Amino acid sequence: MPHYNTQSLCIRCKHLRPALDPNLQKAYLGQCLKREWPFTLSITLEGWTECEVFEDSGKVYVPPDPALTKVAAAAAAAKGPKRVEFYYSSTQKPGEAFPCDIPRALELIKKLQAQGIDAKAIDVAGMKDRFPIYHKSVSGPDASVRPVFGAKGALVDDFGTNVPALLIFEGDRYPTLVYPRTDAQRGLIRVEQALEELLTLAGEGVSRVASR
């Protein structure tokens, strides 16, 4: 088992709270309170080395640099999303906690379409069951870029209504990015901001192709 300091925290990152139950310790290191901020993440023993210390070898594994994680996320976005989906309601205004300028977002969706991006807007007012897509928005993105949706944030009833949502797919099943989300450095990243950044990336891609 890994060795922890007297505060029962990860040696380096100080954000891992180890499992205290002897039975849970057989399978889990504990809960990392930082990597999936503002949510928590249960860390299994198998395959996890970032917060693990081996006393015999003196080898210490530390979490990746958050700045590098953000660079990697930006690089993934720069590859060009295969599909963009914007969920909103034509019958309900967004709440104050996570505001969204829906007309502006719809305008940006059209501009993305003009750039050749597979982008569409879905009105949840006519959607009977939002849970399947809500579940994807919660479970799809990497822990370092979690959206506001989840047990400690906006729930399924808020999806597309109180909180309009932008899902960016780079595969066929789960989104890699979901907005709005809270960033440790930038604060709340709104749907419109994310769409504007996507549009900028799409324009840069077109410019690179045209200059060849």
C-alpha positions in Angstrom: 0.0 0.0 0.0 1.1 3.6 -0.6 2.6 5.5 2.3 0.9 8.7 3.4 1.9 11.6 5.6 0.4 12.3 9.0 -2.4 14.4 7.5 -3.5 11.4 5.5 -3.0 13.4 2.3 -1.1 12.7 -0.9 2.7 13.3 -0.4 2.9 15.7 -3.3 -0.4 17.1 -4.3 -2.0 17.2 -0.8 -5.5 16.5 -2.3 -5.8 12.8 -2.1 -7.9 11.6 0.9 -7.1 7.8 1.3 -9.7 5.2 2.0 -9.9 4.5 5.7 -12.1 1.3 5.5 -9.7 -1.8 5.5 -11.9 -3.5 2.8 -11.9 -0.4 0.6 -8.2 -0.1 0.9 -7.8 -3.4 -0.9 -9.2 -1.8 -4.1 -9.0 2.0 -3.7 -6.3 4.5 -2.8 -9.1 6.9 -1.8 -10.7 10.0 -3.2 -8.8 12.7 -5.0 -10.4 16.0 -4.2 -8.5 18.1 -6.8 -8.3 16.2 -10.1 -12.1 16.3 -10.7 -12.8 19.6 -9.1 -15.4 20.5 -8.0 -16.3 16.8 -7.9 -14.4 14.0 -6.2 -12.8 11.0 -7.9 -12.4 7.6 -6.4 -8.9 6.3 -7.3 -8.4 2.6 -7.7 -5.1 0.8 -6.9 -4.6 -0.8 -10.3 -2.9 1.3 -12.9 -2.7 4.4 -10.7 0.7 5.8 -10.1 0.4 9.5 -9.9 -0.1 9.7 -6.1 1.7 6.5 -5.2 4.9 6.2 -3.2 7.1 3.1 -3.1 9.2 3.1 0.1 11.5 0.3 -0.9 12.6 1.9 -4.2 12.3 5.5 -3.0 10.4 6.3 -6.2 7.7 8.9 -6.0 5.1 9.4 -8.7 3.5 12.9 -8.7 0.4 14.3 -10.5 0.9 15.9 -13.9 1.4 19.7 -14.1 -2.0 21.3 -14.3 -0.6 23.7 -16.9 0.4 20.8 -19.1 -3.0 19.2 -18.7 -4.6 22.4 -20.0 -2.3 22.6 -22.9 -3.2 19.0 -23.8 -6.9 19.8 -23.6 -6.4 22.8 -25.8 -4.4 20.7 -28.3 -7.2 18.1 -28.4 -9.7 20.9 -29.1 -7.5 22.2 -31.8 -7.7 19.0 -33.8 -11.2 20.0 -34.8 -14.3 18.5 -33.2 -16.2 16.0 -35.3 -19.6 17.1 -33.9 -21.0 20.0 -31.9 -24.4 19.9 -30.2 -26.0 22.8 -28.4 -29.0 22.0 -26.1 -31.3 24.9 -25.2 -35.0 25.5 -24.5 -37.2 27.7 -26.5 -39.8 27.9 -23.7 -37.5 28.5 -20.7 -34.9 31.2 -20.0 -31.5 30.1 -18.6 -31.0 30.5 -14.8 -28.8 33.2 -13.3 -26.2 30.8 -12.0 -25.1 29.8 -15.5 -26.3 32.4 -17.9 -26.4 31.9 -21.6 -27.2 34.3 -24.5 -29.2 31.8 -26.6 -29.6 34.0 -29.7 -25.9 34.6 -29.8 -25.2 30.9 -29.3 -27.6 30.0 -32.1 -25.8 32.5 -34.4 -22.4 31.0 -33.6 -23.8 27.5 -34.4 -24.8 28.8 -37.8 -21.3 30.3 -38.3 -19.7 27.0 -37.4 -21.9 25.2 -39.9 -20.8 27.7 -42.5 -17.2 26.7 -41.7 -18.0 23.1 -42.4 -18.3 22.0 -38.8 -21.0 19.4 -38.0 -22.9 21.6 -35.5 -26.5 21.6 -34.6 -28.9 23.2 -32.0 -31.4 20.9 -30.2 -34.5 22.4 -28.5 -35.1 20.3 -25.4 -38.6 21.7 -25.2 -39.6 18.9 -27.5 -37.4 16.2 -25.9 -39.1 13.6 -23.8 -36.1 12.1 -22.1 -33.0 14.2 -21.5 -31.2 11.7 -19.2 -29.2 9.8 -21.8 -27.6 12.9 -23.2 -27.2 14.4 -19.7 -25.5 11.2 -18.6 -23.0 11.6 -21.5 -22.3 15.1 -20.5 -21.4 14.0 -16.9 -19.4 10.9 -17.7 -17.7 11.8 -21.0 -15.3 14.6 -20.4 -11.9 14.0 -18.7 -11.7 14.8 -15.0 -9.6 17.9 -15.6 -12.3 19.5 -17.7 -15.5 18.6 -15.9 -18.6 20.6 -16.7 -21.0 21.9 -14.1 -23.4 19.0 -14.5 -23.3 16.2 -11.9 -24.3 15.3 -8.4 -22.9 18.5 -7.0 -24.0 20.8 -9.8 -26.8 21.1 -12.3 -29.0 18.0 -12.4 -30.9 16.4 -15.3 -33.9 18.7 -14.9 -31.6 21.7 -15.5 -29.9 20.3 -18.6 -30.8 22.5 -21.6 -33.3 24.5 -19.6 -31.8 26.3 -16.5 -28.4 25.5 -17.9 -28.1 25.4 -21.8 -25.3 23.0 -22.7 -22.7 22.6 -25.4 -21.3 19.2 -26.1 -18.3 18.6 -28.3 -17.7 15.1 -29.6 -14.5 13.8 -31.1 -15.8 10.3 -31.2 -19.2 8.7 -31.8 -20.4 8.1 -28.3 -19.3 10.4 -25.5 -18.3 14.1 -25.6 -14.8 15.1 -24.9 -15.8 18.6 -23.7 -19.0 20.0 -22.2 -19.9 23.6 -21.4 -20.5 25.5 -19.3 -17.7 24.4 -17.0 -15.7 26.0 -14.2 -12.0 26.4 -14.8 -9.6 26.9 -11.9 -7.8 29.7 -13.8 -10.5 31.3 -16.0 -13.5 30.8 -13.8 -16.9 30.0 -15.5 -16.5 29.3 -19.2 -19.9 29.9 -20.8 -21.4 28.3 -23.9 -20.9 31.4 -26.0 -17.2 31.6 -25.0 -16.6 28.0 -26.0 -18.4 28.5 -29.4 -16.4 31.6 -30.1 -13.2 29.7 -29.4 -14.3 26.9 -31.7 -15.1 29.4 -34.4 -11.7 31.0 -34.1 -10.0 27.5 -34.3 -12.1 26.7 -37.3 -11.2 30.0 -39.0 -7.5 29.3 -38.3 -7.8 25.9 -39.9 -9.4 27.3 -43.0 -6.6 29.9 -43.2 -3.9 27.3 -43.0 -5.5 25.2 -45.8 -5.9 28.3 -48.0 -2.2 29.3 -47.5 -0.9 26.0 -48.7 
